[in-house]
């Protein structure tokens, strides 16, 4: 179970991080939900 949580967190972080790289600076604004996802992923990392 803990390995599944680790895997899901790791993959989620990779996806959000790549989305931020694609969006660039506008990804940090509240225009796109990626900013909220990044904030939600940081504590679990």
PDB file with SEQRES, HELIX, SHEET and CRYST1 records, atoms N, CA, C and O in Angstrom:
SEQRES   1 A   45  UNK UNK UNK UNK UNK UNK UNK UNK UNK UNK UNK UNK UNK          
SEQRES   2 A   45  UNK UNK UNK UNK UNK UNK UNK UNK UNK UNK UNK UNK UNK          
SEQRES   3 A   45  UNK UNK UNK UNK UNK UNK UNK UNK UNK UNK UNK UNK UNK          
SEQRES   4 A   45  UNK UNK UNK UNK UNK UNK                                      
HELIX    1 AA1 UNK A    2  UNK A   23  1                                  22    
HELIX    2 AA2 UNK A   24  UNK A   28  5                                   5    
HELIX    3 AA3 UNK A   34  UNK A   42  1                                   9    
CRYST1    1.000    1.000    1.000  90.00  90.00  90.00 P 1           1          
ATOM      1  N   UNK A   1       0.823  -1.193   0.000  1.00  0.00           N  
ATOM      2  CA  UNK A   1       0.000   0.000   0.000  1.00  0.00           C  
ATOM      3  C   UNK A   1       0.868   1.259   0.000  1.00  0.00           C  
ATOM      4  O   UNK A   1       0.585   2.210  -0.730  1.00  0.00           O  
ATOM      5  N   UNK A   2       1.906   1.268   0.803  1.00  0.00           N  
ATOM      6  CA  UNK A   2       2.733   2.476   0.862  1.00  0.00           C  
ATOM      7  C   UNK A   2       3.501   2.679  -0.445  1.00  0.00           C  
ATOM      8  O   UNK A   2       3.769   3.815  -0.834  1.00  0.00           O  
ATOM      9  N   UNK A   3       3.853   1.597  -1.117  1.00  0.00           N  
ATOM     10  CA  UNK A   3       4.534   1.742  -2.403  1.00  0.00           C  
ATOM     11  C   UNK A   3       3.602   2.346  -3.448  1.00  0.00           C  
ATOM     12  O   UNK A   3       4.041   3.120  -4.299  1.00  0.00           O  
ATOM     13  N   UNK A   4       2.333   2.001  -3.387  1.00  0.00           N  
ATOM     14  CA  UNK A   4       1.360   2.571  -4.326  1.00  0.00           C  
ATOM     15  C   UNK A   4       1.193   4.065  -4.074  1.00  0.00           C  
ATOM     16  O   UNK A   4       1.097   4.847  -5.020  1.00  0.00           O  
ATOM     17  N   UNK A   5       1.158   4.465  -2.816  1.00  0.00           N  
ATOM     18  CA  UNK A   5       1.043   5.893  -2.488  1.00  0.00           C  
ATOM     19  C   UNK A   5       2.286   6.650  -2.964  1.00  0.00           C  
ATOM     20  O   UNK A   5       2.186   7.750  -3.509  1.00  0.00           O  
ATOM     21  N   UNK A   6       3.438   6.053  -2.752  1.00  0.00           N  
ATOM     22  CA  UNK A   6       4.675   6.692  -3.202  1.00  0.00           C  
ATOM     23  C   UNK A   6       4.684   6.841  -4.720  1.00  0.00           C  
ATOM     24  O   UNK A   6       5.054   7.890  -5.247  1.00  0.00           O  
ATOM     25  N   UNK A   7       4.279   5.791  -5.412  1.00  0.00           N  
ATOM     26  CA  UNK A   7       4.258   5.820  -6.873  1.00  0.00           C  
ATOM     27  C   UNK A   7       3.286   6.883  -7.383  1.00  0.00           C  
ATOM     28  O   UNK A   7       3.614   7.650  -8.289  1.00  0.00           O  
ATOM     29  N   UNK A   8       2.083   6.923  -6.793  1.00  0.00           N  
ATOM     30  CA  UNK A   8       1.076   7.894  -7.231  1.00  0.00           C  
ATOM     31  C   UNK A   8       1.554   9.323  -6.979  1.00  0.00           C  
ATOM     32  O   UNK A   8       1.348  10.203  -7.815  1.00  0.00           O  
ATOM     33  N   UNK A   9       2.184   9.555  -5.845  1.00  0.00           N  
ATOM     34  CA  UNK A   9       2.700  10.882  -5.532  1.00  0.00           C  
ATOM     35  C   UNK A   9       3.822  11.268  -6.489  1.00  0.00           C  
ATOM     36  O   UNK A   9       3.887  12.406  -6.954  1.00  0.00           O  
ATOM     37  N   UNK A  10       4.689  10.330  -6.775  1.00  0.00           N  
ATOM     38  CA  UNK A  10       5.816  10.603  -7.668  1.00  0.00           C  
ATOM     39  C   UNK A  10       5.334  10.908  -9.086  1.00  0.00           C  
ATOM     40  O   UNK A  10       5.808  11.854  -9.716  1.00  0.00           O  
ATOM     41  N   UNK A  11       4.409  10.121  -9.578  1.00  0.00           N  
ATOM     42  CA  UNK A  11       3.878  10.351 -10.923  1.00  0.00           C  
ATOM     43  C   UNK A  11       3.086  11.658 -10.962  1.00  0.00           C  
ATOM     44  O   UNK A  11       3.193  12.421 -11.922  1.00  0.00           O  
ATOM     45  N   UNK A  12       2.301  11.914  -9.932  1.00  0.00           N  
ATOM     46  CA  UNK A  12       1.546  13.166  -9.876  1.00  0.00           C  
ATOM     47  C   UNK A  12       2.455  14.379  -9.899  1.00  0.00           C  
ATOM     48  O   UNK A  12       2.177  15.358 -10.591  1.00  0.00           O  
ATOM     49  N   UNK A  13       3.538  14.316  -9.144  1.00  0.00           N  
ATOM     50  CA  UNK A  13       4.499  15.426  -9.133  1.00  0.00           C  
ATOM     51  C   UNK A  13       5.120  15.622 -10.508  1.00  0.00           C  
ATOM     52  O   UNK A  13       5.266  16.755 -10.966  1.00  0.00           O  
ATOM     53  N   UNK A  14       5.488  14.525 -11.171  1.00  0.00           N  
ATOM     54  CA  UNK A  14       6.078  14.638 -12.510  1.00  0.00           C  
ATOM     55  C   UNK A  14       5.110  15.283 -13.500  1.00  0.00           C  
ATOM     56  O   UNK A  14       5.510  16.128 -14.302  1.00  0.00           O  
ATOM     57  N   UNK A  15       3.851  14.890 -13.445  1.00  0.00           N  
ATOM     58  CA  UNK A  15       2.854  15.434 -14.368  1.00  0.00           C  
ATOM     59  C   UNK A  15       2.646  16.924 -14.119  1.00  0.00           C  
ATOM     60  O   UNK A  15       2.624  17.712 -15.064  1.00  0.00           O  
ATOM     61  N   UNK A  16       2.493  17.315 -12.858  1.00  0.00           N  
ATOM     62  CA  UNK A  16       2.268  18.730 -12.534  1.00  0.00           C  
ATOM     63  C   UNK A  16       3.505  19.550 -12.878  1.00  0.00           C  
ATOM     64  O   UNK A  16       3.388  20.662 -13.393  1.00  0.00           O  
ATOM     65  N   UNK A  17       4.672  19.018 -12.602  1.00  0.00           N  
ATOM     66  CA  UNK A  17       5.905  19.741 -12.902  1.00  0.00           C  
ATOM     67  C   UNK A  17       6.060  19.952 -14.408  1.00  0.00           C  
ATOM     68  O   UNK A  17       6.453  21.037 -14.839  1.00  0.00           O  
ATOM     69  N   UNK A  18       5.758  18.933 -15.211  1.00  0.00           N  
ATOM     70  CA  UNK A  18       5.840  19.088 -16.664  1.00  0.00           C  
ATOM     71  C   UNK A  18       4.796  20.073 -17.177  1.00  0.00           C  
ATOM     72  O   UNK A  18       5.060  20.827 -18.114  1.00  0.00           O  
ATOM     73  N   UNK A  19       3.620  20.070 -16.570  1.00  0.00           N  
ATOM     74  CA  UNK A  19       2.595  21.034 -16.978  1.00  0.00           C  
ATOM     75  C   UNK A  19       3.052  22.455 -16.683  1.00  0.00           C  
ATOM     76  O   UNK A  19       2.808  23.364 -17.477  1.00  0.00           O  
ATOM     77  N   UNK A  20       3.710  22.651 -15.554  1.00  0.00           N  
ATOM     78  CA  UNK A  20       4.223  23.983 -15.238  1.00  0.00           C  
ATOM     79  C   UNK A  20       5.328  24.386 -16.208  1.00  0.00           C  
ATOM     80  O   UNK A  20       5.426  25.555 -16.580  1.00  0.00           O  
ATOM     81  N   UNK A  21       6.148  23.449 -16.614  1.00  0.00           N  
ATOM     82  CA  UNK A  21       7.201  23.749 -17.577  1.00  0.00           C  
ATOM     83  C   UNK A  21       6.602  24.152 -18.929  1.00  0.00           C  
ATOM     84  O   UNK A  21       7.115  25.045 -19.603  1.00  0.00           O  
ATOM     85  N   UNK A  22       5.519  23.487 -19.310  1.00  0.00           N  
ATOM     86  CA  UNK A  22       4.867  23.805 -20.583  1.00  0.00           C  
ATOM     87  C   UNK A  22       4.217  25.178 -20.525  1.00  0.00           C  
ATOM     88  O   UNK A  22       4.338  25.964 -21.465  1.00  0.00           O  
ATOM     89  N   UNK A  23       3.526  25.474 -19.426  1.00  0.00           N  
ATOM     90  CA  UNK A  23       2.807  26.742 -19.318  1.00  0.00           C  
ATOM     91  C   UNK A  23       3.741  27.920 -19.049  1.00  0.00           C  
ATOM     92  O   UNK A  23       3.415  29.060 -19.381  1.00  0.00           O  
ATOM     93  N   UNK A  24       4.868  27.658 -18.467  1.00  0.00           N  
ATOM     94  CA  UNK A  24       5.807  28.735 -18.168  1.00  0.00           C  
ATOM     95  C   UNK A  24       5.316  29.602 -17.022  1.00  0.00           C  
ATOM     96  O   UNK A  24       4.723  29.093 -16.071  1.00  0.00           O  
ATOM     97  N   UNK A  25       5.556  30.898 -17.100  1.00  0.00           N  
ATOM     98  CA  UNK A  25       5.220  31.816 -16.016  1.00  0.00           C  
ATOM     99  C   UNK A  25       3.733  31.939 -15.746  1.00  0.00           C  
ATOM    100  O   UNK A  25       3.333  32.178 -14.607  1.00  0.00           O  
ATOM    101  N   UNK A  26       2.912  31.782 -16.765  1.00  0.00           N  
ATOM    102  CA  UNK A  26       1.475  31.915 -16.537  1.00  0.00           C  
ATOM    103  C   UNK A  26       0.931  30.747 -15.711  1.00  0.00           C  
ATOM    104  O   UNK A  26      -0.168  30.841 -15.165  1.00  0.00           O  
ATOM    105  N   UNK A  27       1.680  29.655 -15.615  1.00  0.00           N  
ATOM    106  CA  UNK A  27       1.262  28.526 -14.797  1.00  0.00           C  
ATOM    107  C   UNK A  27       1.223  28.855 -13.316  1.00  0.00           C  
ATOM    108  O   UNK A  27       0.528  28.189 -12.548  1.00  0.00           O  
ATOM    109  N   UNK A  28       1.971  29.884 -12.905  1.00  0.00           N  
ATOM    110  CA  UNK A  28       1.998  30.287 -11.498  1.00  0.00           C  
ATOM    111  C   UNK A  28       0.846  31.208 -11.130  1.00  0.00           C  
ATOM    112  O   UNK A  28       0.650  31.504  -9.951  1.00  0.00           O  
ATOM    113  N   UNK A  29       0.085  31.665 -12.104  1.00  0.00           N  
ATOM    114  CA  UNK A  29      -1.071  32.496 -11.809  1.00  0.00           C  
ATOM    115  C   UNK A  29      -2.272  31.605 -11.542  1.00  0.00           C  
ATOM    116  O   UNK A  29      -2.207  30.389 -11.718  1.00  0.00           O  
ATOM    117  N   UNK A  30      -3.357  32.214 -11.119  1.00  0.00           N  
ATOM    118  CA  UNK A  30      -4.553  31.441 -10.814  1.00  0.00           C  
ATOM    119  C   UNK A  30      -5.458  31.289 -12.033  1.00  0.00           C  
ATOM    120  O   UNK A  30      -6.624  30.916 -11.898  1.00  0.00           O  
ATOM    121  N   UNK A  31      -4.936  31.571 -13.206  1.00  0.00           N  
ATOM    122  CA  UNK A  31      -5.702  31.419 -14.447  1.00  0.00           C  
ATOM    123  C   UNK A  31      -5.931  29.937 -14.732  1.00  0.00           C  
ATOM    124  O   UNK A  31      -7.018  29.539 -15.150  1.00  0.00           O  
ATOM    125  N   UNK A  32      -4.907  29.131 -14.503  1.00  0.00           N  
ATOM    126  CA  UNK A  32      -4.992  27.699 -14.757  1.00  0.00           C  
ATOM    127  C   UNK A  32      -4.981  26.940 -13.427  1.00  0.00           C  
ATOM    128  O   UNK A  32      -4.361  27.399 -12.468  1.00  0.00           O  
ATOM    129  N   UNK A  33      -5.653  25.793 -13.350  1.00  0.00           N  
ATOM    130  CA  UNK A  33      -5.680  25.036 -12.089  1.00  0.00           C  
ATOM    131  C   UNK A  33      -4.356  24.338 -11.769  1.00  0.00           C  
ATOM    132  O   UNK A  33      -4.234  23.700 -10.724  1.00  0.00           O  
ATOM    133  N   UNK A  34      -3.374  24.451 -12.647  1.00  0.00           N  
ATOM    134  CA  UNK A  34      -2.087  23.795 -12.401  1.00  0.00           C  
ATOM    135  C   UNK A  34      -1.409  24.384 -11.171  1.00  0.00           C  
ATOM    136  O   UNK A  34      -0.729  23.673 -10.430  1.00  0.00           O  
ATOM    137  N   UNK A  35      -1.591  25.667 -10.958  1.00  0.00           N  
ATOM    138  CA  UNK A  35      -0.982  26.333  -9.794  1.00  0.00           C  
ATOM    139  C   UNK A  35      -1.490  25.703  -8.509  1.00  0.00           C  
ATOM    140  O   UNK A  35      -0.707  25.459  -7.590  1.00  0.00           O  
ATOM    141  N   UNK A  36      -2.780  25.438  -8.430  1.00  0.00           N  
ATOM    142  CA  UNK A  36      -3.363  24.820  -7.228  1.00  0.00           C  
ATOM    143  C   UNK A  36      -2.872  23.384  -7.070  1.00  0.00           C  
ATOM    144  O   UNK A  36      -2.602  22.933  -5.957  1.00  0.00           O  
ATOM    145  N   UNK A  37      -2.760  22.677  -8.173  1.00  0.00           N  
ATOM    146  CA  UNK A  37      -2.269  21.300  -8.121  1.00  0.00           C  
ATOM    147  C   UNK A  37      -0.833  21.252  -7.615  1.00  0.00           C  
ATOM    148  O   UNK A  37      -0.465  20.366  -6.844  1.00  0.00           O  
ATOM    149  N   UNK A  38      -0.025  22.216  -8.058  1.00  0.00           N  
ATOM    150  CA  UNK A  38       1.362  22.265  -7.601  1.00  0.00           C  
ATOM    151  C   UNK A  38       1.409  22.539  -6.101  1.00  0.00           C  
ATOM    152  O   UNK A  38       2.191  21.917  -5.383  1.00  0.00           O  
ATOM    153  N   UNK A  39       0.585  23.456  -5.625  1.00  0.00           N  
ATOM    154  CA  UNK A  39       0.546  23.725  -4.180  1.00  0.00           C  
ATOM    155  C   UNK A  39       0.099  22.490  -3.404  1.00  0.00           C  
ATOM    156  O   UNK A  39       0.606  22.231  -2.312  1.00  0.00           O  
ATOM    157  N   UNK A  40      -0.839  21.730  -3.950  1.00  0.00           N  
ATOM    158  CA  UNK A  40      -1.333  20.552  -3.261  1.00  0.00           C  
ATOM    159  C   UNK A  40      -0.311  19.410  -3.269  1.00  0.00           C  
ATOM    160  O   UNK A  40      -0.292  18.592  -2.348  1.00  0.00           O  
ATOM    161  N   UNK A  41       0.522  19.350  -4.284  1.00  0.00           N  
ATOM    162  CA  UNK A  41       1.502  18.276  -4.390  1.00  0.00           C  
ATOM    163  C   UNK A  41       2.744  18.507  -3.544  1.00  0.00           C  
ATOM    164  O   UNK A  41       3.396  17.546  -3.135  1.00  0.00           O  
ATOM    165  N   UNK A  42       3.083  19.758  -3.273  1.00  0.00           N  
ATOM    166  CA  UNK A  42       4.322  20.040  -2.547  1.00  0.00           C  
ATOM    167  C   UNK A  42       4.381  19.400  -1.164  1.00  0.00           C  
ATOM    168  O   UNK A  42       5.408  18.803  -0.841  1.00  0.00           O  
ATOM    169  N   UNK A  43       3.346  19.484  -0.326  1.00  0.00           N  
ATOM    170  CA  UNK A  43       3.466  18.865   1.003  1.00  0.00           C  
ATOM    171  C   UNK A  43       3.596  17.339   0.959  1.00  0.00           C  
ATOM    172  O   UNK A  43       4.204  16.741   1.846  1.00  0.00           O  
ATOM    173  N   UNK A  44       3.032  16.719  -0.060  1.00  0.00           N  
ATOM    174  CA  UNK A  44       3.110  15.262  -0.130  1.00  0.00           C  
ATOM    175  C   UNK A  44       4.442  14.781  -0.658  1.00  0.00           C  
ATOM    176  O   UNK A  44       4.788  13.609  -0.507  1.00  0.00           O  
ATOM    177  N   UNK A  45       5.181  15.661  -1.264  1.00  0.00           N  
ATOM    178  CA  UNK A  45       6.475  15.295  -1.826  1.00  0.00           C  
ATOM    179  C   UNK A  45       7.440  15.199  -0.700  1.00  0.00           C  
ATOM    180  O   UNK A  45       8.614  14.900  -0.916  1.00  0.00           O  
TER     181      UNK A  45                                                      
END                                                                             
